[in-house]
Amino acid sequence: MRLKEINGQLCSLLRGIIKQREIRTMETGHFADDDLLSVLLKSNHKQMQENGSKFGMSIDEVIEECKAFYFAGQESTSNLLSWAMLILSIHQTWQTRAREEVFQVFGDDAPNFDGLNRLKIVTMILYEVLRLYPPGIIFNRIIYKETKLGKFTLPPEVHLILPVILIHHDQQLWGEDVKEFKPERFSRGVAKATNNQLSFFPFSSGPRICIGNNFALMEAKLALAVILRRFSFELSPSYTHKPSFVVTLQPQDGVHLMFRKI
Ligand code: HEM
């Protein structure tokens, strides 16, 4: 009941935002492309103009896309950042290394896109955090036609569960130190860290891989760069480690940190 109510409120909020965009487009005579919704509406309009209206998305479909992007993008990235902050508060040596890299790459300049792409240590840290605490811990698939999977032939309608977290924590795949935080595993990239096996896939894999994967990493790097250059942080004694899975893997009572201005 409550879920339906919230969904109703969310849909009417989004419908209002979409309506406003349509009014703005009619007034200005052109589509803005300054955010994802505008880009979506613009490409939808182009699609319908070129191929006919039945090839475009309905308003309800646009609303569903907005919801998907918001929920898929917001919670997962904030969880990644929370776990990264927790881990860096425990592993002070890596916090220092990450900060040194941020200063080395950006100096006194504000973080920029090119620099974020050059953050090697920070990227290794984020990969290792995603390995230990993948925001999505299982993926579900339902087979729609008979499929061969290794020595098995699976009929349609079979429900498959891919336990990402178990694979990320598998000692046979990652070695004896699987439970330890060791970003150096990724010093030569994901392919080397995994021996070219599909043993690291926090963003899933294949045709339905997370569409926001590069954006999420960029966002997390930007947030870390901004925080690291201004603050050092330690774990507060009030923190209790309770990873819990509610849609995504999250610290149940939050991450309690103590910040010091640099
Ligand atoms: C650390 C951050 C993120 C993680 C770990 C993550 C992980 C994933 C995973 C595992 C999937 C596939 C789920 C499945 O196949 O069952 C997925 C799908 C998706 N993600 Fe992300 N995601 C993140 C951030 C984002 C961001 C920032 C956006 C958007 C800006 C986004 C948008 C999407 C969308 C739209 C899908 C569905 C794609 C499709 O079905 O084709 N994600 N994500």
Residues whose N, C-alpha, C, O or C-beta is under 5 A from the ligand:
A	BS01	HEM	A68 F69 A72 G73 S76 T77 L80 P135 G136 F139 N140 P202 F203 S204 P207 R208 I209 C210 I211 G212 F215 A216
